[in-house]
Amino acid sequence: MIKKLTYILLAFISIFNTSCKKDSGADTNNPYDSWKVTTRGEVMPDLKIDPNTIQGLHKNIFKPTCANSGCHDGNFEPDFRSIESSYNSLINRSATNTDPQNAQFVKRVVPGDPDASMLLHRILTYIQGSQGQMPLTTDPGSDWPTKKLQYIQNITNWIKDGAKDQFGKSALDNDFKPQLDGLIVFANGSSTPLPHVNYQPVEVPAGTSSIKIMVAYRDDKTAVNLFGPTTLNYSLNPNDFTGAEKSMTTESIPFSAKGISGTMVDYWHSISLQVNTLGALPNDVIWLRTQTTDKVNPSTYIPESTTSFNTKTYFAIRIL
């Protein structure tokens, strides 16, 4: 029996060794036989960003100096978190804080006209009654104090060159989406809107049976009264608008009142609602959202999901 097992084992070893030998008739070229260690080639350096472009301004100024916590980090506009949000919240956007002594500054950035752009005015001038000259504070390690004059010149150059976007396209060639300009609310058929304080929701007095909501929009090229179909939705959750869209009316004559920037604007779109249909209890906040189009851009939600929270609270009502 032992001899038999021995013969079997020897036969297996013989077969294994035979199968592991190279087949002289087969192609035995190994692609790594001729491989040699070589010195690694030069790594491509990072491409330099032109400091006079929106990319350069965001990298050098807006992101490190302006988007710090508690400032322009998405809590309020301008929103300097990204290149796109910086651009879209600057170009031809109404200035939130105005200068009573210099009424010509109504837009944050006017393409081609640095002298009419509030962005530069806020950096260069202390406006009486404002929070202060921008930037209000700088984080430790910021190079703004040492490069301030250079950075101001970069901003000036960018505006002079037409305030182009990240693709090099002039703002004058763009047709921007409609933007929110204001919200007012009337109670029980009154002709005087309820107070709207800063970015707080409009407070609707207890016992109010009906409200009329009016929304002001702005657009760079299309008259607001020529907008396409406009709807309103509301919710108890600022991030969940699953209810049905309700059609808004375009008034034949606009109502003039203060808007989100504190200046007088025209309110063209309205809707009337019964308070008892809103599903709100006392002290509940009703978050509002509209959808509209300038007939050039696709329909857009206002406020959008990425809109700053301060704007969302402004575009809301509280049932007392």
C-alpha positions as a Markdown table, in Angstrom:
| # | Residue | x | y | z |
|---|---|---|---|---|
| 1 | Met | 0.0 | 0.0 | 0.0 |
| 2 | Ile | 2.9 | 2.4 | 0.9 |
| 3 | Lys | 4.6 | 1.6 | -2.4 |
| 4 | Lys | 1.4 | 2.4 | -4.3 |
| 5 | Leu | 1.0 | 5.8 | -2.6 |
| 6 | Thr | 4.7 | 6.5 | -3.3 |
| 7 | Tyr | 4.3 | 5.8 | -7.0 |
| 8 | Ile | 1.2 | 8.0 | -7.2 |
| 9 | Leu | 3.0 | 10.9 | -5.4 |
| 10 | Leu | 6.1 | 10.6 | -7.7 |
| 11 | Ala | 3.8 | 10.6 | -10.8 |
| 12 | Phe | 2.0 | 13.8 | -9.6 |
| 13 | Ile | 5.3 | 15.6 | -9.0 |
| 14 | Ser | 6.5 | 14.6 | -12.4 |
| 15 | Ile | 3.4 | 15.9 | -14.1 |
| 16 | Phe | 3.5 | 19.2 | -12.1 |
| 17 | Asn | 7.2 | 19.8 | -13.0 |
| 18 | Thr | 6.5 | 19.1 | -16.7 |
| 19 | Ser | 3.5 | 21.5 | -16.8 |
| 20 | Cys | 5.6 | 24.3 | -15.3 |
| 21 | Lys | 8.3 | 24.1 | -18.0 |
| 22 | Lys | 8.2 | 26.7 | -20.7 |
| 23 | Asp | 6.8 | 25.5 | -24.0 |
| 24 | Ser | 9.7 | 26.0 | -26.4 |
| 25 | Gly | 7.2 | 26.5 | -29.3 |
| 26 | Ala | 5.2 | 29.3 | -27.5 |
| 27 | Asp | 5.8 | 33.0 | -27.5 |
| 28 | Thr | 7.7 | 33.7 | -24.3 |
| 29 | Asn | 8.3 | 37.4 | -24.7 |
| 30 | Asn | 7.6 | 39.3 | -21.5 |
| 31 | Pro | 6.8 | 43.0 | -22.0 |
| 32 | Tyr | 8.6 | 43.8 | -18.7 |
| 33 | Asp | 11.9 | 42.0 | -19.6 |
| 34 | Ser | 13.2 | 45.1 | -21.2 |
| 35 | Trp | 11.8 | 47.6 | -18.7 |
| 36 | Lys | 14.3 | 49.9 | -17.1 |
| 37 | Val | 13.8 | 52.4 | -14.3 |
| 38 | Thr | 13.8 | 56.0 | -15.6 |
| 39 | Thr | 13.6 | 59.4 | -14.1 |
| 40 | Arg | 10.1 | 60.7 | -13.7 |
| 41 | Gly | 9.2 | 63.5 | -16.2 |
| 42 | Glu | 8.5 | 67.0 | -15.1 |
| 43 | Val | 5.0 | 67.4 | -13.5 |
| 44 | Met | 2.9 | 70.1 | -15.3 |
| 45 | Pro | 2.7 | 73.1 | -13.1 |
| 46 | Asp | -0.6 | 74.7 | -12.1 |
| 47 | Leu | -1.8 | 77.1 | -14.7 |
| 48 | Lys | -1.7 | 80.7 | -13.5 |
| 49 | Ile | -5.0 | 82.4 | -13.0 |
| 50 | Asp | -5.4 | 86.0 | -14.4 |
| 51 | Pro | -6.0 | 88.1 | -11.3 |
| 52 | Asn | -8.2 | 90.4 | -13.4 |
| 53 | Thr | -10.8 | 87.7 | -14.1 |
| 54 | Ile | -13.7 | 86.5 | -12.0 |
| 55 | Gln | -11.7 | 83.3 | -11.3 |
| 56 | Gly | -8.8 | 85.4 | -10.0 |
| 57 | Leu | -11.0 | 87.7 | -8.0 |
| 58 | His | -12.7 | 84.7 | -6.3 |
| 59 | Lys | -9.4 | 82.9 | -5.6 |
| 60 | Asn | -7.6 | 85.9 | -4.3 |
| 61 | Ile | -10.3 | 88.1 | -2.7 |
| 62 | Phe | -13.9 | 86.9 | -2.5 |
| 63 | Lys | -13.2 | 83.4 | -1.2 |
| 64 | Pro | -10.5 | 84.1 | 1.4 |
| 65 | Thr | -11.5 | 87.6 | 2.5 |
| 66 | Cys | -15.3 | 88.0 | 1.9 |
| 67 | Ala | -16.8 | 84.5 | 2.3 |
| 68 | Asn | -15.6 | 84.0 | 5.8 |
| 69 | Ser | -18.0 | 82.9 | 8.5 |
| 70 | Gly | -20.8 | 85.3 | 9.3 |
| 71 | Cys | -20.1 | 87.4 | 6.3 |
| 72 | His | -20.8 | 86.6 | 2.6 |
| 73 | Asp | -20.8 | 82.9 | 3.1 |
| 74 | Gly | -24.4 | 82.4 | 1.8 |
| 75 | Asn | -26.2 | 84.0 | 4.7 |
| 76 | Phe | -26.9 | 87.1 | 2.5 |
| 77 | Glu | -25.9 | 88.5 | -0.8 |
| 78 | Pro | -23.5 | 88.9 | -2.4 |
| 79 | Asp | -22.8 | 85.3 | -2.0 |
| 80 | Phe | -19.0 | 84.6 | -2.5 |
| 81 | Arg | -19.0 | 80.9 | -1.8 |
| 82 | Ser | -18.3 | 80.0 | -5.4 |
| 83 | Ile | -17.3 | 81.7 | -8.7 |
| 84 | Glu | -20.8 | 81.2 | -10.1 |
| 85 | Ser | -22.6 | 82.5 | -7.0 |
| 86 | Ser | -20.2 | 85.5 | -6.8 |
| 87 | Tyr | -20.9 | 86.4 | -10.4 |
| 88 | Asn | -24.6 | 85.9 | -10.3 |
| 89 | Ser | -25.1 | 87.9 | -7.1 |
| 90 | Leu | -23.0 | 90.8 | -8.4 |
| 91 | Ile | -23.7 | 91.6 | -12.0 |
| 92 | Asn | -26.5 | 94.1 | -12.4 |
| 93 | Arg | -27.9 | 93.2 | -9.0 |
| 94 | Ser | -29.5 | 95.9 | -6.9 |
| 95 | Ala | -27.4 | 97.0 | -4.0 |
| 96 | Thr | -28.9 | 95.9 | -0.7 |
| 97 | Asn | -27.3 | 98.8 | 1.2 |
| 98 | Thr | -27.4 | 102.2 | -0.6 |
| 99 | Asp | -25.6 | 105.4 | 0.0 |
| 100 | Pro | -28.0 | 108.4 | 0.6 |
| 101 | Gln | -25.1 | 110.8 | -0.4 |
| 102 | Asn | -24.4 | 109.0 | -3.6 |
| 103 | Ala | -27.7 | 108.0 | -5.2 |
| 104 | Gln | -25.9 | 106.8 | -8.4 |
| 105 | Phe | -24.8 | 103.6 | -6.8 |
| 106 | Val | -27.8 | 101.3 | -7.3 |
| 107 | Lys | -26.2 | 98.2 | -8.7 |
| 108 | Arg | -23.4 | 96.1 | -7.2 |
| 109 | Val | -21.5 | 95.8 | -10.4 |
| 110 | Val | -22.3 | 97.7 | -13.6 |
| 111 | Pro | -20.3 | 96.0 | -16.4 |
| 112 | Gly | -17.9 | 98.5 | -18.0 |
| 113 | Asp | -18.5 | 101.2 | -15.3 |
| 114 | Pro | -16.4 | 100.9 | -12.1 |
| 115 | Asp | -17.5 | 104.4 | -11.1 |
| 116 | Ala | -21.1 | 103.3 | -10.9 |
| 117 | Ser | -20.5 | 99.9 | -9.1 |
| 118 | Met | -21.4 | 99.7 | -5.5 |
| 119 | Leu | -18.9 | 96.9 | -5.0 |
| 120 | Leu | -16.0 | 99.3 | -5.3 |
| 121 | His | -17.8 | 102.1 | -3.5 |
| 122 | Arg | -18.2 | 99.9 | -0.4 |
| 123 | Ile | -14.5 | 99.0 | -0.4 |
| 124 | Leu | -13.3 | 102.6 | -1.0 |
| 125 | Thr | -15.8 | 104.5 | 1.1 |
| 126 | Tyr | -17.2 | 104.5 | 4.6 |
| 127 | Ile | -21.0 | 105.0 | 4.2 |
| 128 | Gln | -22.5 | 106.9 | 7.2 |
| 129 | Gly | -25.0 | 104.6 | 9.0 |
| 130 | Ser | -23.7 | 101.4 | 7.4 |
| 131 | Gln | -21.9 | 98.6 | 9.1 |
| 132 | Gly | -18.6 | 100.0 | 7.9 |
| 133 | Gln | -16.1 | 100.0 | 5.1 |
| 134 | Met | -15.7 | 96.6 | 3.4 |
| 135 | Pro | -14.2 | 94.2 | 4.3 |
| 136 | Leu | -15.4 | 94.7 | 7.9 |
| 137 | Thr | -12.9 | 92.1 | 9.2 |
| 138 | Thr | -10.2 | 89.8 | 7.8 |
| 139 | Asp | -9.2 | 86.4 | 9.0 |
| 140 | Pro | -5.7 | 85.9 | 10.5 |
| 141 | Gly | -3.2 | 85.4 | 7.7 |
| 142 | Ser | -5.3 | 87.4 | 5.1 |
| 143 | Asp | -3.1 | 89.2 | 2.6 |
| 144 | Trp | -5.8 | 91.9 | 2.0 |
| 145 | Pro | -4.0 | 94.5 | 4.2 |
| 146 | Thr | -0.7 | 94.1 | 2.2 |
| 147 | Lys | -2.3 | 93.7 | -1.2 |
| 148 | Lys | -5.3 | 95.9 | -0.9 |
| 149 | Leu | -4.3 | 98.4 | -3.6 |
| 150 | Gln | -3.4 | 95.6 | -6.0 |
| 151 | Tyr | -6.7 | 93.8 | -5.4 |
| 152 | Ile | -8.8 | 97.0 | -5.8 |
| 153 | Gln | -7.1 | 97.5 | -9.2 |
| 154 | Asn | -7.9 | 93.9 | -10.2 |
| 155 | Ile | -11.6 | 94.5 | -9.4 |
| 156 | Thr | -11.5 | 97.7 | -11.4 |
| 157 | Asn | -9.8 | 96.1 | -14.4 |
| 158 | Trp | -12.4 | 93.3 | -14.4 |
| 159 | Ile | -15.4 | 95.7 | -14.4 |
| 160 | Lys | -13.8 | 97.9 | -17.0 |
| 161 | Asp | -13.3 | 94.9 | -19.2 |
| 162 | Gly | -17.1 | 94.2 | -19.2 |
| 163 | Ala | -17.2 | 92.0 | -16.0 |
| 164 | Lys | -16.8 | 88.8 | -18.0 |
| 165 | Asp | -17.9 | 85.5 | -16.6 |
| 166 | Gln | -15.7 | 82.4 | -16.0 |
| 167 | Phe | -16.1 | 81.5 | -19.7 |
| 168 | Gly | -14.9 | 84.9 | -20.9 |
| 169 | Lys | -18.3 | 86.0 | -22.0 |
| 170 | Ser | -19.3 | 89.6 | -21.4 |
| 171 | Ala | -22.1 | 90.3 | -19.1 |
| 172 | Leu | -23.6 | 92.5 | -21.8 |
| 173 | Asp | -24.1 | 89.5 | -23.9 |
| 174 | Asn | -25.9 | 87.5 | -21.2 |
| 175 | Asp | -29.6 | 87.5 | -20.5 |
| 176 | Phe | -29.9 | 86.8 | -16.8 |
| 177 | Lys | -32.7 | 84.9 | -15.1 |
| 178 | Pro | -35.4 | 87.0 | -13.3 |
| 179 | Gln | -34.5 | 88.0 | -9.7 |
| 180 | Leu | -36.5 | 88.7 | -6.6 |
| 181 | Asp | -37.0 | 92.4 | -5.9 |
| 182 | Gly | -39.6 | 92.5 | -3.1 |
| 183 | Leu | -42.5 | 91.1 | -1.2 |
| 184 | Ile | -45.5 | 92.9 | 0.3 |
| 185 | Val | -48.7 | 91.6 | 1.9 |
| 186 | Phe | -52.1 | 93.3 | 2.4 |
| 187 | Ala | -54.6 | 92.1 | 5.0 |
| 188 | Asn | -58.4 | 92.0 | 4.7 |
| 189 | Gly | -58.5 | 94.1 | 1.6 |
| 190 | Ser | -56.5 | 97.0 | 2.9 |
| 191 | Ser | -54.7 | 99.3 | 0.4 |
| 192 | Thr | -51.7 | 99.7 | 2.7 |
| 193 | Pro | -49.2 | 96.8 | 2.9 |
| 194 | Leu | -48.3 | 95.3 | 6.3 |
| 195 | Pro | -44.9 | 96.3 | 7.7 |
| 196 | His | -41.9 | 94.3 | 6.3 |
| 197 | Val | -38.9 | 94.7 | 8.5 |
| 198 | Asn | -35.5 | 93.9 | 7.1 |
| 199 | Tyr | -35.2 | 90.2 | 6.3 |
| 200 | Gln | -37.9 | 89.1 | 8.7 |
| 201 | Pro | -41.1 | 87.4 | 7.5 |
| 202 | Val | -44.2 | 89.7 | 7.1 |
| 203 | Glu | -46.3 | 89.4 | 10.2 |
| 204 | Val | -50.0 | 88.8 | 9.6 |
| 205 | Pro | -52.1 | 90.0 | 12.5 |
| 206 | Ala | -54.3 | 87.4 | 14.3 |
| 207 | Gly | -57.9 | 87.4 | 13.1 |
| 208 | Thr | -56.9 | 88.2 | 9.5 |
| 209 | Ser | -59.2 | 86.3 | 7.2 |
| 210 | Ser | -57.7 | 87.0 | 3.8 |
| 211 | Ile | -54.3 | 88.3 | 2.4 |
| 212 | Lys | -53.1 | 89.6 | -0.9 |
| 213 | Ile | -49.5 | 88.8 | -1.7 |
| 214 | Met | -47.6 | 90.9 | -4.2 |
| 215 | Val | -44.2 | 90.0 | -5.6 |
| 216 | Ala | -41.7 | 92.3 | -7.3 |
| 217 | Tyr | -39.2 | 90.9 | -9.8 |
| 218 | Arg | -36.4 | 92.5 | -11.8 |
| 219 | Asp | -34.9 | 91.5 | -15.0 |
| 220 | Asp | -32.0 | 92.9 | -17.0 |
| 221 | Lys | -33.7 | 92.8 | -20.4 |
| 222 | Thr | -37.4 | 91.8 | -20.2 |
| 223 | Ala | -40.1 | 94.1 | -18.8 |
| 224 | Val | -41.5 | 92.4 | -15.7 |
| 225 | Asn | -45.1 | 92.8 | -16.9 |
| 226 | Leu | -44.2 | 90.7 | -19.9 |
| 227 | Phe | -43.1 | 87.7 | -18.0 |
| 228 | Gly | -44.5 | 84.3 | -18.8 |
| 229 | Pro | -46.9 | 82.3 | -16.5 |
| 230 | Thr | -46.0 | 82.9 | -12.8 |
| 231 | Thr | -47.1 | 80.7 | -9.9 |
| 232 | Leu | -46.8 | 80.7 | -6.1 |
| 233 | Asn | -46.4 | 77.8 | -3.7 |
| 234 | Tyr | -46.3 | 77.8 | 0.1 |
| 235 | Ser | -45.2 | 75.4 | 2.8 |
| 236 | Leu | -44.5 | 75.1 | 6.5 |
| 237 | Asn | -41.1 | 73.6 | 5.5 |
| 238 | Pro | -38.7 | 75.9 | 3.6 |
| 239 | Asn | -37.2 | 73.0 | 1.8 |
| 240 | Asp | -40.4 | 71.1 | 0.8 |
| 241 | Phe | -42.9 | 72.6 | -1.7 |
| 242 | Thr | -44.9 | 69.6 | -2.7 |
| 243 | Gly | -48.3 | 71.5 | -2.8 |
| 244 | Ala | -49.9 | 72.6 | -6.0 |
| 245 | Glu | -48.7 | 75.7 | -7.8 |
| 246 | Lys | -51.2 | 78.5 | -7.7 |
| 247 | Ser | -51.4 | 81.0 | -10.6 |
| 248 | Met | -50.5 | 84.6 | -9.9 |
| 249 | Thr | -52.1 | 87.6 | -11.6 |
| 250 | Thr | -50.2 | 90.2 | -13.6 |
| 251 | Glu | -51.7 | 93.5 | -12.6 |
| 252 | Ser | -52.6 | 96.1 | -15.2 |
| 253 | Ile | -50.9 | 98.8 | -13.1 |
| 254 | Pro | -48.1 | 98.0 | -10.7 |
| 255 | Phe | -48.1 | 98.9 | -7.0 |
| 256 | Ser | -45.0 | 100.9 | -5.9 |
| 257 | Ala | -43.5 | 100.1 | -2.6 |
| 258 | Lys | -40.1 | 99.4 | -1.0 |
| 259 | Gly | -38.4 | 96.2 | -2.0 |
| 260 | Ile | -35.7 | 94.0 | -0.6 |
| 261 | Ser | -33.0 | 96.5 | -1.1 |
| 262 | Gly | -34.9 | 99.3 | 0.6 |
| 263 | Thr | -35.6 | 101.2 | -2.6 |
| 264 | Met | -38.9 | 101.8 | -4.3 |
| 265 | Val | -39.8 | 99.0 | -6.8 |
| 266 | Asp | -42.8 | 98.0 | -8.9 |
| 267 | Tyr | -45.0 | 95.1 | -7.8 |
| 268 | Trp | -46.7 | 93.6 | -10.9 |
| 269 | His | -47.7 | 90.0 | -9.7 |
| 270 | Ser | -50.3 | 89.2 | -7.1 |
| 271 | Ile | -52.4 | 86.4 | -5.6 |
| 272 | Ser | -55.1 | 86.5 | -2.9 |
| 273 | Leu | -55.5 | 83.7 | -0.4 |
| 274 | Gln | -57.7 | 82.8 | 2.5 |
| 275 | Val | -55.7 | 82.4 | 5.7 |
| 276 | Asn | -57.7 | 79.4 | 6.9 |
| 277 | Thr | -56.5 | 77.5 | 3.8 |
| 278 | Leu | -52.8 | 77.9 | 4.6 |
| 279 | Gly | -52.8 | 75.2 | 7.3 |
| 280 | Ala | -51.0 | 77.4 | 9.8 |
| 281 | Leu | -51.3 | 77.7 | 13.5 |
| 282 | Pro | -50.4 | 80.9 | 15.5 |
| 283 | Asn | -46.8 | 81.8 | 15.1 |
| 284 | Asp | -46.2 | 79.4 | 12.2 |
| 285 | Val | -44.0 | 80.7 | 9.4 |
| 286 | Ile | -45.4 | 80.2 | 5.9 |
| 287 | Trp | -42.5 | 79.8 | 3.4 |
| 288 | Leu | -43.2 | 81.1 | 0.0 |
| 289 | Arg | -41.8 | 80.2 | -3.4 |
| 290 | Thr | -42.6 | 81.4 | -6.9 |
| 291 | Gln | -41.9 | 80.2 | -10.4 |
| 292 | Thr | -41.6 | 82.5 | -13.3 |
| 293 | Thr | -39.8 | 83.1 | -16.7 |
| 294 | Asp | -38.6 | 86.0 | -18.7 |
| 295 | Lys | -39.5 | 83.9 | -21.8 |
| 296 | Val | -35.8 | 83.6 | -22.6 |
| 297 | Asn | -34.5 | 81.5 | -19.7 |
| 298 | Pro | -36.3 | 78.4 | -18.6 |
| 299 | Ser | -38.8 | 78.8 | -15.7 |
| 300 | Thr | -36.9 | 79.4 | -12.5 |
| 301 | Tyr | -37.9 | 79.1 | -8.8 |
| 302 | Ile | -37.6 | 82.2 | -6.7 |
| 303 | Pro | -36.2 | 81.7 | -4.1 |
| 304 | Glu | -34.1 | 78.8 | -5.3 |
| 305 | Ser | -33.0 | 76.0 | -3.1 |
| 306 | Thr | -29.5 | 77.5 | -3.0 |
| 307 | Thr | -30.8 | 81.1 | -2.2 |
| 308 | Ser | -29.3 | 82.6 | 1.0 |
| 309 | Phe | -31.4 | 81.8 | 4.1 |
| 310 | Asn | -31.9 | 85.5 | 4.8 |
| 311 | Thr | -33.7 | 85.9 | 1.5 |
| 312 | Lys | -35.8 | 82.9 | 2.3 |
| 313 | Thr | -36.9 | 84.4 | 5.6 |
| 314 | Tyr | -37.6 | 87.7 | 3.8 |
| 315 | Phe | -39.8 | 85.8 | 1.3 |
| 316 | Ala | -42.1 | 84.4 | 4.0 |
| 317 | Ile | -45.1 | 85.4 | 6.3 |
| 318 | Arg | -45.8 | 84.6 | 9.9 |
| 319 | Ile | -49.3 | 84.1 | 11.1 |
| 320 | Leu | -49.7 | 85.7 | 14.6 |
